[in-house]
Amino acid sequence: MTNKAGEVELSMQDLRVVARYAAECAQEALPIFETSHPDDRRPRAAVESAWTFVDGAKRTNLQRISALAAHKAAREATTEAAQNAARAAGHAAAAAYLHPLAKSTQVGHILGAAACSAHAAELAADGDPSVGAARIQQARERATPALVAVLKRYPAAPSGNRVAELMSELDASLRSLY
């Protein structure tokens, strides 16, 4: 549902559906980050802030600040796997602020946590692409019809690096579901 101004219609319930999905996906990657950085709670705090929103709290600066903090943790992480795990957490917290703009870049708010989590797992398994593919399959199975309905309001995910490849793969498979 896109209006004439190129805006997507989003309800608060739609945002909670997206945030739930992102939090579920990011939560799986937290152990990858925490193995390398056991004293850094920023990614976990970001996922917790996403769950706070999912559970009915209003969107607040908690989600924005924790998303930024998780992304900062990603920049400071010592391994690429930990970086991607922290990015997944940042995407989860930021999902509450999915913009109603009909742009493919917004798909990152919907599927970014899943793609980063899959890439983190892949890297943690010495770059085994089958691990990433398995995580993308899990993310596909986790998607609800409500999530896919929101996703379909946006153009397809952009292509690019490995995370973008995983996101595009997930995007295409979800759009074919319902």
QUIGI-V853130 format. One record per pair of residues at least 24 apart in sequence whose ideal C-beta (glycine too) atoms are under 10 Angstrom apart, sorted by the first residue. I is the first residue (numbers start at 1). GAP is how many residues later the second one is. Records with the same first field share a line. If there is no record, write none. Layout:
I: GAP / GAP
This chain:
1: 101 / 148 / 149 / 151 / 152
2: 98 / 99 / 100 / 151 / 152 / 153
3: 97 / 99
5: 95 / 96 / 97
6: 94 / 95 / 96 / 97
7: 92 / 93 / 94 / 95 / 146
8: 90 / 91 / 92 / 93 / 94 / 95 / 98 / 142 / 144 / 145 / 146
9: 91 / 141 / 144
10: 88 / 89 / 90 / 96 / 140 / 143
11: 139
12: 41 / 44 / 46 / 47 / 84
13: 133 / 137
14: 84 / 86 / 132 / 133 / 135 / 136 / 139
15: 38 / 39 / 44 / 80 / 81 / 82 / 83 / 85 / 94 / 135
16: 34 / 37 / 38 / 39 / 40 / 41 / 43 / 79 / 80 / 130
17: 37 / 78 / 93 / 126 / 127 / 128 / 129 / 130 / 131 / 132 / 133
18: 32 / 36 / 74 / 77 / 78 / 79 / 80 / 91 / 92 / 93 / 95 / 128 / 129 / 132 / 133
19: 30 / 31 / 32 / 33 / 34 / 35 / 36 / 40 / 44 / 73 / 74 / 75 / 76 / 77 / 78 / 79 / 90 / 91 / 94
20: 30 / 31 / 33 / 34 / 35 / 72 / 75 / 122 / 124 / 126 / 127
21: 29 / 33 / 71 / 74 / 89 / 90 / 92 / 93 / 118 / 121 / 122 / 123 / 125 / 126 / 127 / 129 / 130
22: 25 / 28 / 32 / 66 / 67 / 68 / 69 / 70 / 71 / 72 / 73 / 74 / 76 / 87 / 88 / 89 / 90 / 91 / 92 / 94 / 95 / 125
23: 24 / 25 / 26 / 27 / 28 / 29 / 30 / 31 / 65 / 66 / 68 / 69 / 70 / 72 / 73 / 90
24: 26 / 27 / 30 / 68 / 89 / 90 / 93 / 114 / 115 / 118 / 119
25: 63 / 64 / 66 / 67 / 70 / 86 / 87 / 88 / 89 / 90 / 91 / 92 / 93 / 110 / 113 / 114 / 117 / 118 / 145
26: 24 / 44 / 59 / 60 / 61 / 62 / 63 / 64 / 65 / 66 / 67 / 69 / 86 / 87 / 88 / 90 / 91 / 94
27: 24 / 61 / 62 / 65 / 86 / 90
28: 57 / 60 / 85 / 86 / 89 / 90 / 92 / 93 / 107 / 110 / 111 / 114
29: 52 / 53 / 55 / 56 / 57 / 58 / 59 / 60 / 63 / 84 / 85 / 87 / 88 / 89 / 90 / 91 / 92 / 95 / 106
30: 55 / 56 / 58 / 59 / 62 / 87 / 90
31: 54 / 89 / 90 / 93
32: 45 / 47 / 49 / 50 / 51 / 52 / 53 / 54 / 56 / 85 / 88 / 89 / 91 / 92 / 93
33: 37 / 40 / 41 / 44 / 46 / 48 / 49 / 50 / 51 / 52 / 53 / 54 / 55 / 56 / 87 / 91
34: 48 / 51 / 52
35: 44 / 46 / 47 / 50 / 89
36: 41 / 42 / 43 / 45 / 46 / 47 / 49 / 50 / 88
37: 36 / 39 / 40 / 41 / 42 / 45 / 48 / 49
40: 29 / 30 / 33 / 36 / 37 / 42 / 46
41: 25 / 28 / 29 / 32
42: 24 / 25 / 26 / 27 / 28 / 29 / 30 / 31 / 32 / 34 / 44 / 47 / 48 / 51
43: 26 / 27 / 28 / 30 / 31 / 34 / 39 / 42 / 43 / 44 / 45 / 46 / 47 / 49 / 50
44: 26 / 29 / 42 / 45
45: 24 / 25 / 28 / 44 / 48
46: 24 / 25 / 27 / 40 / 41 / 42 / 43 / 44 / 45 / 46 / 47 / 48 / 67
47: 41 / 42 / 43 / 44 / 45 / 46 / 66
48: 41 / 44 / 45
49: 40 / 43 / 44 / 45 / 47
50: 39 / 40 / 41 / 42 / 43 / 44 / 45 / 46 / 63
51: 41 / 42
52: 41 / 44
53: 39 / 40 / 42 / 43 / 44
54: 38 / 41 / 42
57: 39
58: 38
59: 37 / 38
60: 36
62: 31 / 34
63: 29 / 30 / 31 / 32 / 33 / 34
64: 29 / 30 / 32 / 33
65: 28
66: 24 / 26 / 27 / 28
67: 24 / 25 / 26 / 27 / 28 / 29 / 30
68: 25 / 26
69: 24
70: 24
74: 42
79: 41 / 44 / 45
80: 39 / 40 / 42 / 43 / 44 / 47 / 82
81: 38 / 39 / 40 / 41 / 42 / 43 / 44 / 45 / 46
82: 38 / 41 / 42
83: 33 / 36 / 37 / 40
84: 31 / 32 / 33 / 34 / 35 / 36 / 37 / 38 / 39 / 40 / 78 / 79
85: 31 / 32 / 34 / 35 / 36 / 38 / 39
86: 30 / 34
87: 25 / 26 / 28 / 29 / 30 / 32 / 33 / 76
88: 24 / 25 / 26 / 27 / 28 / 29 / 30 / 31 / 32 / 33 / 75
89: 24 / 27 / 28
90: 26
91: 24 / 25 / 26
92: 24 / 25
98: 52 / 56
99: 55
100: 53 / 54
101: 53
102: 51 / 52 / 53
103: 51 / 52 / 55
104: 50 / 51 / 52 / 53 / 54 / 55 / 64 / 67
105: 49 / 50 / 52 / 53
106: 45 / 47 / 48 / 49 / 51
107: 44 / 47 / 48 / 49 / 50 / 51 / 57 / 60 / 61 / 63 / 64
108: 49 / 50 / 55 / 56 / 59
109: 41 / 45
110: 33 / 37 / 38 / 40 / 41 / 43 / 44 / 47 / 57 / 60 / 61 / 64
111: 25 / 28 / 32 / 36 / 40 / 43 / 46 / 52 / 55 / 56 / 57 / 58 / 59 / 60 / 63
112: 45 / 51 / 52 / 54 / 55
113: 26 / 54
114: 24 / 25 / 26 / 28 / 29 / 49 / 52 / 53 / 56 / 57 / 60
115: 24 / 42 / 46 / 47 / 48 / 49 / 50 / 51 / 52 / 53 / 54 / 55 / 56
116: 47 / 50 / 51
117: 46 / 49
118: 44 / 45 / 48 / 49 / 51 / 52
119: 42 / 43 / 44 / 45 / 46 / 47 / 48
120: 43
122: 40 / 41 / 44
123: 39
127: 35
129: 33 / 36 / 37
132: 30 / 31 / 33 / 34 / 37
133: 33 / 36
135: 31 / 35
136: 29 / 30 / 31 / 33 / 34 / 37
137: 32 / 33 / 36
139: 27 / 28 / 30 / 31 / 34 / 35
140: 29 / 30 / 33 / 34 / 36 / 37
143: 27 / 30 / 31 / 34 / 35
144: 33 / 34
145: 32 / 33
146: 32
147: 27 / 30 / 31
148: 26 / 27 / 28 / 29 / 30
149: 29
151: 24 / 26 / 27
152: 25 / 26
